Amino acid sequence: MYLKNYLNVNRVGIVVKKKYGNAVFRNYEKRIIREFFRTSKSYFTDFYDLIIILHKKSDSYFEKKKDYIDLISKIEKNEKK
């Protein structure tokens, strides 16, 4: 989910349910998403609040990164309409 904001910063919230795994695994997944967010700030042309909800457990690091980049491109494409 995303919403355009007017704060001149991008923000991210990450949701991982308890049934996804133990605390160590959930925190690992959050760290990965935060790193994607940190390194992809140049992809955004506007400022957004993002809420990322992890559903799948079996993705590799590279699949997650590809999904994240696809998500950003969809957001930018939808906002330009």
Backbone as CSV, one residue per row, in Angstrom:
resi,resn,N_x,N_y,N_z,CA_x,CA_y,CA_z,C_x,C_y,C_z
1,MET,0.853,-1.167,0.000,0.000,0.000,0.000,0.898,1.228,0.000
2,TYR,0.398,2.289,-0.595,1.180,3.509,-0.620,0.258,4.717,-0.624
3,LEU,0.818,5.830,-0.202,0.094,7.087,-0.189,1.107,8.196,-0.394
4,LYS,0.785,9.110,-1.269,1.681,10.235,-1.506,1.683,11.135,-0.273
5,ASN,2.862,11.593,0.120,2.929,12.515,1.245,3.596,13.819,0.810
6,TYR,3.525,14.812,1.636,4.078,16.121,1.313,5.113,16.541,2.343
7,LEU,5.873,15.577,2.827,6.868,15.821,3.862,8.281,15.941,3.314
8,ASN,8.454,15.750,2.013,9.761,15.763,1.367,10.671,14.640,1.837
9,VAL,10.099,13.559,2.338,10.843,12.343,2.683,9.970,11.143,2.347
10,ASN,10.616,10.053,2.004,9.913,8.785,1.832,9.946,8.044,3.151
11,ARG,8.851,7.358,3.467,8.794,6.583,4.708,8.289,5.186,4.379
12,VAL,8.721,4.218,5.198,8.318,2.832,4.967,7.890,2.211,6.292
13,GLY,6.846,1.405,6.225,6.402,0.587,7.346,6.348,-0.854,6.862
14,ILE,6.808,-1.774,7.681,6.891,-3.179,7.272,6.081,-4.018,8.246
15,VAL,5.223,-4.873,7.705,4.376,-5.741,8.517,4.746,-7.188,8.223
16,VAL,5.083,-7.921,9.276,5.370,-9.352,9.164,4.624,-10.038,10.295
17,LYS,3.688,-10.911,9.960,2.898,-11.584,10.989,3.724,-12.621,11.733
18,LYS,3.290,-12.955,12.939,4.013,-13.914,13.763,4.063,-15.303,13.155
19,LYS,3.059,-15.666,12.386,3.060,-17.003,11.791,4.080,-17.123,10.660
20,TYR,4.691,-16.018,10.274,5.707,-16.011,9.226,6.984,-16.703,9.684
21,GLY,7.278,-16.654,10.975,8.482,-17.279,11.501,8.794,-16.741,12.882
22,ASN,9.923,-17.153,13.415,10.293,-16.651,14.736,10.808,-15.212,14.629
23,ALA,11.092,-14.591,15.764,11.463,-13.176,15.800,12.745,-12.901,15.020
24,VAL,13.686,-13.802,15.097,14.941,-13.619,14.377,14.690,-13.562,12.880
25,PHE,13.890,-14.456,12.369,13.594,-14.495,10.936,12.782,-13.271,10.510
26,ARG,11.803,-12.884,11.310,10.991,-11.705,10.971,11.851,-10.445,10.934
27,ASN,12.745,-10.299,11.897,13.621,-9.125,11.911,14.587,-9.135,10.737
28,TYR,15.057,-10.307,10.348,15.913,-10.430,9.174,15.180,-9.941,7.920
29,GLU,13.937,-10.362,7.768,13.140,-9.938,6.616,12.936,-8.417,6.622
30,LYS,12.689,-7.848,7.784,12.518,-6.395,7.887,13.801,-5.663,7.515
31,ARG,14.949,-6.178,7.957,16.226,-5.550,7.616,16.463,-5.560,6.112
32,ILE,16.102,-6.656,5.468,16.265,-6.741,4.014,15.413,-5.678,3.321
33,ILE,14.152,-5.565,3.719,13.257,-4.588,3.101,13.751,-3.165,3.355
34,ARG,14.206,-2.885,4.573,14.744,-1.547,4.869,15.963,-1.237,4.005
35,GLU,16.802,-2.228,3.744,17.965,-2.024,2.880,17.538,-1.748,1.442
36,PHE,16.547,-2.467,0.940,16.012,-2.182,-0.396,15.510,-0.738,-0.447
37,PHE,14.785,-0.344,0.574,14.227,1.009,0.635,15.351,2.047,0.645
38,ARG,16.372,1.806,1.431,17.475,2.758,1.564,18.227,2.921,0.247
39,THR,18.452,1.822,-0.454,19.242,1.879,-1.684,18.438,2.273,-2.918
40,SER,17.128,2.329,-2.816,16.309,2.625,-4.000,15.635,3.994,-3.935
41,LYS,16.127,4.873,-3.120,15.497,6.187,-3.015,15.563,6.972,-4.315
42,SER,16.518,6.681,-5.163,16.644,7.396,-6.430,15.548,7.005,-7.430
43,TYR,14.865,5.894,-7.213,13.784,5.467,-8.110,12.528,6.321,-7.952
44,PHE,12.359,6.941,-6.807,11.160,7.728,-6.538,11.306,9.133,-7.105
45,THR,10.267,9.603,-7.790,10.261,10.983,-8.249,9.466,11.866,-7.296
46,ASP,8.517,11.283,-6.581,7.747,11.995,-5.566,7.995,11.333,-4.221
47,PHE,7.343,11.852,-3.187,7.533,11.315,-1.839,6.301,10.513,-1.433
48,TYR,6.545,9.328,-0.838,5.470,8.412,-0.504,5.644,7.846,0.896
49,ASP,4.514,7.426,1.461,4.495,6.564,2.633,4.171,5.172,2.115
50,LEU,5.032,4.207,2.376,4.836,2.838,1.910,4.556,1.924,3.092
51,ILE,3.619,1.020,2.926,3.399,-0.058,3.896,3.579,-1.358,3.132
52,ILE,4.566,-2.119,3.538,4.888,-3.371,2.864,4.476,-4.509,3.784
53,ILE,3.627,-5.390,3.269,3.153,-6.547,4.025,3.738,-7.788,3.366
54,LEU,4.561,-8.513,4.111,5.180,-9.718,3.562,4.211,-10.885,3.658
55,HIS,4.012,-11.564,2.536,3.107,-12.704,2.494,3.844,-14.008,2.251
56,LYS,4.751,-13.999,1.287,5.423,-15.235,0.899,6.680,-15.445,1.723
57,LYS,6.941,-16.687,2.049,8.075,-17.018,2.890,9.254,-17.579,2.110
58,SER,9.049,-18.078,0.923,10.069,-18.859,0.230,10.922,-18.074,-0.753
59,ASP,10.710,-16.785,-0.902,11.473,-16.015,-1.882,12.929,-15.873,-1.470
60,SER,13.804,-15.866,-2.467,15.216,-15.603,-2.203,15.432,-14.090,-2.139
61,TYR,16.622,-13.707,-1.768,16.969,-12.291,-1.666,16.744,-11.582,-2.998
62,PHE,17.201,-12.177,-4.084,17.103,-11.533,-5.389,15.670,-11.458,-5.889
63,GLU,14.852,-12.455,-5.579,13.433,-12.393,-5.950,12.736,-11.275,-5.179
64,LYS,13.079,-11.127,-3.907,12.488,-10.052,-3.106,12.892,-8.685,-3.648
65,LYS,14.152,-8.555,-4.018,14.609,-7.275,-4.560,13.895,-6.965,-5.874
66,LYS,13.723,-7.975,-6.738,13.015,-7.776,-8.000,11.568,-7.377,-7.741
67,ASP,10.900,-8.042,-6.801,9.522,-7.695,-6.444,9.433,-6.267,-5.925
68,TYR,10.410,-5.860,-5.125,10.408,-4.505,-4.569,10.571,-3.466,-5.683
69,ILE,11.491,-3.697,-6.601,11.694,-2.766,-7.715,10.454,-2.717,-8.599
70,ASP,9.822,-3.863,-8.830,8.573,-3.891,-9.602,7.485,-3.086,-8.910
71,LEU,7.422,-3.194,-7.596,6.444,-2.434,-6.821,6.668,-0.932,-6.987
72,ILE,7.900,-0.502,-6.906,8.207,0.921,-7.061,7.839,1.405,-8.456
73,SER,8.153,0.607,-9.467,7.827,1.023,-10.832,6.314,1.089,-11.048
74,LYS,5.553,0.171,-10.433,4.088,0.237,-10.519,3.553,1.492,-9.864
75,ILE,4.111,1.851,-8.718,3.667,3.061,-8.017,3.911,4.282,-8.897
76,GLU,5.106,4.397,-9.429,5.432,5.552,-10.276,4.562,5.582,-11.535
77,LYS,4.304,4.410,-12.109,3.468,4.331,-13.315,2.038,4.755,-13.000
78,ASN,1.475,4.291,-11.869,0.102,4.637,-11.499,-0.041,6.123,-11.169
79,GLU,0.975,6.723,-10.602,0.893,8.129,-10.231,1.014,9.046,-11.436
80,LYS,1.605,8.592,-12.522,1.764,9.427,-13.703,0.518,9.470,-14.568
81,LYS,-0.456,8.625,-14.265,-1.697,8.591,-15.043,-2.541,9.817,-14.768
